[in-house]
Each structure stands twice: as C-alpha cells, then as structure tokens.
Amino acid sequence: QAFRIRRIMLILGNINKLKKADLELNIHSYEDVQNWAIAVLEKNPNDELALEICFLSTPNASFFSYCRQIIKKYLMIMYLCDYTIRDPEQHGTRIDIKEIGWLALSTIIKDIFHSGGSIRISKTRTEYLDEYSTFCYEDLDSYYMICDEKHGYILGFNTEEGLFTLLNKNNVGTQKIYTFQPYDDEYDSQYVHQDLELATKIFKEIYDSGHISIDSKKLFKEH
C-alpha cells in the first residue's frame, strides 16, 4: 500500500502547487487517495492525475469500475487537428493539439499562411468502446483556416450556434472574387484577410481555452 501511494506521489511533480498541497495535507492512506480521485473525477473526468490514480488502482476492482463509469458517463473532450501545407507538402490527421504543442502549432499556421493550405481544429467527444477495444469520436465544433499564399486566408468556425466567418472590415461591401487554388471554391473578398497576427491570436485562444473569446467572436459574421 505504501508503495502504491509513493507511485502516485511521484506524479505530483507534474501538477500545480495548489493540487499538490491539497493531496499532501489530506491524504494519509490509499483509501484517502481513492476518495480524492473520486471527488476530482466527478467534477472533471479529464483530470490527468485522478485518471492516473484510477489506472494504478486495478487491484481494487470496485474502485476501478467506479472510475470507468464516471469516465463513460461524461466522456472525454479532445481537440484534434487536421492540416495541409502545400509547399513543401506536409499534412497531419486527427492529432491532439496538446501533443503538437503551441510552438509547433503556431509554426504550422505560419507556414500555411505563407505557403497555402488549410487547418481545422475539431472539438471532439471521445468514448472508449470495450467491445471493440478502441475509441470512437464525435466532432462537436470545428475551427478552420483555408489559405492561399497570394491572397490570404479565410477563417471561420462551426458550432451549435451556427456557421461564422471572420469579416474583413477593410473590404466590406466589395464584390471582388478570389479563387483559392488548387480549389475551385470562390469566396467574396470581404472574408479574405492578410493579418497573420490576428489568425494566430484566435487559434491561441482555441488552444488555451477550447473556444474563441467573446471579443474575438464579435469579429465574425454568421452565415
């Protein structure tokens, strides 16, 4: 039992000080560890430490089963990235943005802006299927940028609130049409931007919080 507690405490170096203090002050036995993990998972089924405790608790079948029920009840939310860079050609499919990291993700956005391509980040509900020993995914929201190296980008998002596209206030009222090669789709120039800093800011909001801020939403127009 003491060994199992020490294994869990080794994880503490990777979590914030407040959570560490809470654990160290209130845990005196493995049962305390279990109770703490149960309370945390009921509030946040994605808590990494509580999940780790869950999977370290396989000898206690009832506790492990309880944790699995919590996870299945609430499911897990992930943010998965699909991207294509045209020159040089690169692509990625269904990659967790936290695995990519912000530095690499911002570089991808910059390369797409300068070379053309597209990126989409999908808010995805994930559930583990015991019978198939695999995960299934359901996309809930999506945030995207389609870019042409000559003209710029079109940035938008699709949620339960509707489909929104970033409006370029400098071109409101114009009817000039840009074609985003090699695609045949045509977009009104009022939605075409050349502001890489703004695009990066909006994707950073998604990376940090999983959604676009209220102030940034005001820049978008519903279709």
N, C-alpha and C positions, 0 to 999 in steps of 0.2 A: 504493500500500500504506500509506504513512504517513497519507494522508487517511482511509482506512478505519479505521485504528487510532484516529485523533483522533475520528471519529464515534462509535466505541464508548466512548471515554473520556468523551465528553460525557454519557453516560448515568450515569456514576459519581456525579454529584451527587445522584441519587435513591436511592442504595443506602447500606447501612450502612457505617461506617468500617472494620470488620474486612474486609469483602469488598473494599472499595476498596484497602486496604493490600495485601491478597493479590495483587490484579491488578497494582498499580503496581510491586511488588517482583519479581514473577515473569514479567512479560511484556516481551519485548524485540523481538518480531516478530509479524506477523499469524498465523504458524503457532502461536506461543505462545497467542494469543487463541483460536484454534481448539481447541487441546489443552485449554485451561482450560474452554471451553464444553462440550466433550465430557465431561470429567470431572464437571462440575456436573450436566449433564442426565442422566447415568447414575444419579446419586444422587437428583436431584429434577427430573423432567421439566417441572415448572411454574415453574422459576426464570425470572423475567421477563428478567433481564439476559442469561442464556445463550440464551433464546429470541430475544431481540432480535439477538444476535450471529448466531444461525442465519439469521435472515431478512435480515441485512445481508450474508450470505455467498453470495448467489445466483450470483455469477460462478464460484464453486468448486462445481461440480455434485456432486462426490462428498461433500464436507462437508455440503452442504445435504441431500442424500439421507440421509446417516447420521443427521443430527439429526431428520429426519422419521420415520425408522424408530424412533428412541428414543421420540419423542412418541406414535407409534401403538402401540408395544409396551406402554407403561404407561398410555396415555390421560391425560386431564386430568380433575381433580375440581373441580367448581364447586358453589357453594351458591346456589341460586336461590330467590327469594321470590315468593309469591303472597299478595295481601292484599285485603281488602274492608273499608272503613269505611262504616258505614250512614248516618251523619248528620254533616256533609254527605256524600253518596255519593261515594266515591273507590275506585279499585281499581288494582292493578298485577299483571302476569302475567310470570312467569319472568325476574325481574330479579336480576342478580348482586348479592349483599348488599354486596360491596365497592364496587360502583358507587353503591349507595344511601348508604353511609357510616353509621357508628354513630349519629351525631346524628339523622339523618333516620329511621333505623330505629327508634330508641327513641321518637321522636315518633309514629310510626305505631302502635307498641304502646300508647302512652299514649292516643291518640285512639280506638283500638279498645276499650280498657278503659272509657273514659268514654262512648263513643257506640254501642258494639256493633259486631260484625263478626267477622272471622277473619283469621288469618295462618298461613302454612305456609312453612317453610324446608326445601328438599329438597337433600340431598347427592346430586349428580348426576354420573355418569360421562359425559364428553363425548368424542366421536370425530369427526374430520373425514373426510367421505366424498369422495374425489377424483372419483368418477364422477358425483356429483350436485352437487359444489362447495358443500356445505353441511354442517352439523353434525347429528349425531344424539345423543339424550340418553337415558340410562337412570337413573331415580331409584333410589337405593340406600337411604337413610334419610330420614325426614321428622320434623320437629318442628313442632308446631302449637298454636295457641291459638284456641279458639272462645269468643266473649264476648257476654254480654248486659249492657246498660248498667245494668239494675236489680239483677241477681243476682250478676254477677261473671264469672269465666272458668273454663274447663276447659283444662288444659294437659297435653299428652302427647307421646310420641314413639314412632315405629315403626322398629325396626332389625332386623337379623338375630337379635338376642337376643330379640325379641318386641315386643308392644304394651304400653306402660306409660303410666299416667296419674298425675298428681300427686295425692296423697292429702291431703285437708284433715283434719289430726289433730283439729281442734276439733269436727268433725262426725262422727267415726267412730261407726258404729252407728245413725245416724239413717236414716230411710226417707222423709224429705220429698223430694218431686219438684219440680224446677224445669223449666220449659219455656223453651227459648231461642228467642224469637221473632226473625224470622218463620218459623223452622224448627219442625217438629213433633217433632223428636227430644227425648226426655226423658232426663235424667241424674240419677242419685242425688246428693243434695246433699253427700254425703261427698267428691265430687270438685269441688265449686264453691268458688272462692276469691275473696277480695276484696283480696288482697295484691299490689298493682301492683309494689312494690319487688322481691318475690320473682320475679315473672314477668319483669321487666326483667333481673334478675341472671342468670337461666337463659338468656335469649336472648343476653345479652352473652357468656356462656361459649361458646355456639354460634358467635357472630360472631368471637370471638377465636381459638378453637381448633378449631372444627368439630365439637365434641361437648360433652356435658354432663359435668361433673366427677363423680368418684366420690362425693363428699359429697352433691352435688345428686341423684344417682341414687337415693340412699337414701330420698329423699322420695317416690319414685314407687312405684306398686304395679302388678305385672304382671297383665294380664287373661288 
